[in-house]
Amino acid sequence: MTDNTLVSATNTERKSFESLDLDERILRGIRDLGFENCSPIQGAILPHTLRGLDAIGKAQTGTGKTAAFLITIFNDLLSHVIDGERFIGEPRALVIAPTRELVMQIAEDAKLLGKHTGLRVVTLIGGMDYQKQLQQLELQPVDLVVATPGRLIDFMTRQDLFLESVEILVLDEADRMLDMGFIPQVKRIVRSTPPKQNRQTLLFSATFTQDIINLSEQWTYKPIKIEIEPDSVATANVDQKVYLVSTEQRYQVLKNLLRSDDATSVIVFANRRDQVRSLYERLRKSNIACGVLSGEIPQNKRTRTLEDFKRGKLTVLVATDVAGRGIHVDGVSHVVNYNLPEDPDDYVHRIVRTGRAGATGISVSFASEDDAFLLPDIEALLGERLECVYPPEELLA
């Protein structure tokens, strides 16, 4: 992926949004959110995608890629107004993402960024009432649909949604869709859109494996390629700590950490659903205001839990990696890796839940005889050594 790669995080100058010749209605939304300058991936990719070019972006969560593709979509739709009749259930732009939480977060970002544009955004996700989502689609013509692959297929199969008019297609977290077995569904969806020469396609992935490269070649047309490395972007604002603990000490250290004054908003990650559930129950018995996010929890309850966490009603969230991908909350003070993740990429995806939007955050990882062997691969991905220390006495008490 080197020939067409244009930029890495280290050589991107900070472009202002004002310099990009964006529609004034989009600039108003950007100003309302308090942003003036592009993040590295935004500065690298927007000058090309705003001209209608396809793009493949290697970028972790927390780099600003969501805003990059939403700005591209909104600017294109506002620049090319359709004068003729539009039909119900025919979106002009489509974003596919692997998890319900991520879809909802993208839609929330779209609402904030596009609030002055008058463009209609509809989300289609499983676990929520089909008829209610259908009503949103049938209310009036929709500009942007943000969806998970499975629910999108449901709407296509029932002929409630048609993709022949899609002008811009975004595939977000393609690596995760591959891991979760969604690629056959995504292939079917992509085949239902116009040929790649007749649409703009943006693909984002945290990694560029050979499988992702092959898929990008199938789905994009003469794309520009952007690489933003995680160690220089996503983790720059995170103070990373690794505590060496015995299996027996792990919960005690966590409990004391969560009760410390500076732990105001904390996400705790565990590797498996049963570990998440067990941890959640133990924390509740310890009178810690916490919620749980995992695939087994009904979607409406997950949505409520996330809202309570955003509002500060819950100070702690316990989550699996898949559910955690959709947590985009500013002001998270700590991320705790109760278990080290088996996939180093997941380590970065976890810790960038803190230190967002220019703030600083703290990540605390527990390492014991069970999982310390995973540290070298994480350090290799980060390009730096992680200092391993014993927890301070007050956390062991």
Stockholm file with secondary structure:
# STOCKHOLM 1.0

chainA/1-397         MTDNTLVSATNTERKSFESLDLDERILRGIRDLGFENCSPIQGAILPHTLRGLDAIGKAQTGTGKTAAFLITIFNDLLSHVIDGERFIGEPRALVIAPTRELVMQIAEDAKLLGKHTGLRVVTLIGGMDYQKQLQQLELQPVDLVVATPGRLIDFMTRQDLFLESVEILVLDEADRMLDMGFIPQVKRIVRSTPPKQNRQTLLFSATFTQDIINLSEQWTYKPIKIEIEPDSVATANVDQKVYLVSTEQRYQVLKNLLRSDDATSVIVFANRRDQVRSLYERLRKSNIACGVLSGEIPQNKRTRTLEDFKRGKLTVLVATDVAGRGIHVDGVSHVVNYNLPEDPDDYVHRIVRTGRAGATGISVSFASEDDAFLLPDIEALLGERLECVYPPEELLA
#=GR chainA/1-397 SS CCTTBCCCGGGCCCCBGGGGCCCHHHHHHHHHTTCCBCCHHHHHHHHHHTTTCCEEEECCTTSSHHHHHHHHHHHHHHHSCCCSCCCTTCCSEEEECSSHHHHHHHHHHHHHHTTTTTCCEEEECTTSCHHHHHHHHHHSCCSEEEECHHHHHHHHHTTSCCCTTCCEEEECSHHHHHHTTCHHHHHHHHHTSCCGGGSEEEEEESCCCHHHHHHHHHHCSSCEEEECCGGGTTTTTEEEEEEECCTTHHHHHHHHHHTSTTCSSEEEECSSHHHHHHHHHHHHHTTCCEEEECTTSCHHHHHHHHHHHHHTSCSEEEECHHHHTTCCCTTCCEEEESSCCSSHHHHHHHHTTSSCTTCCEEEEEEECTTTGGGHHHHHHHHTSCCCEECCCHHHHC
#=GC SS_cons         CCTTBCCCGGGCCCCBGGGGCCCHHHHHHHHHTTCCBCCHHHHHHHHHHTTTCCEEEECCTTSSHHHHHHHHHHHHHHHSCCCSCCCTTCCSEEEECSSHHHHHHHHHHHHHHTTTTTCCEEEECTTSCHHHHHHHHHHSCCSEEEECHHHHHHHHHTTSCCCTTCCEEEECSHHHHHHTTCHHHHHHHHHTSCCGGGSEEEEEESCCCHHHHHHHHHHCSSCEEEECCGGGTTTTTEEEEEEECCTTHHHHHHHHHHTSTTCSSEEEECSSHHHHHHHHHHHHHTTCCEEEECTTSCHHHHHHHHHHHHHTSCSEEEECHHHHTTCCCTTCCEEEESSCCSSHHHHHHHHTTSSCTTCCEEEEEEECTTTGGGHHHHHHHHTSCCCEECCCHHHHC
//
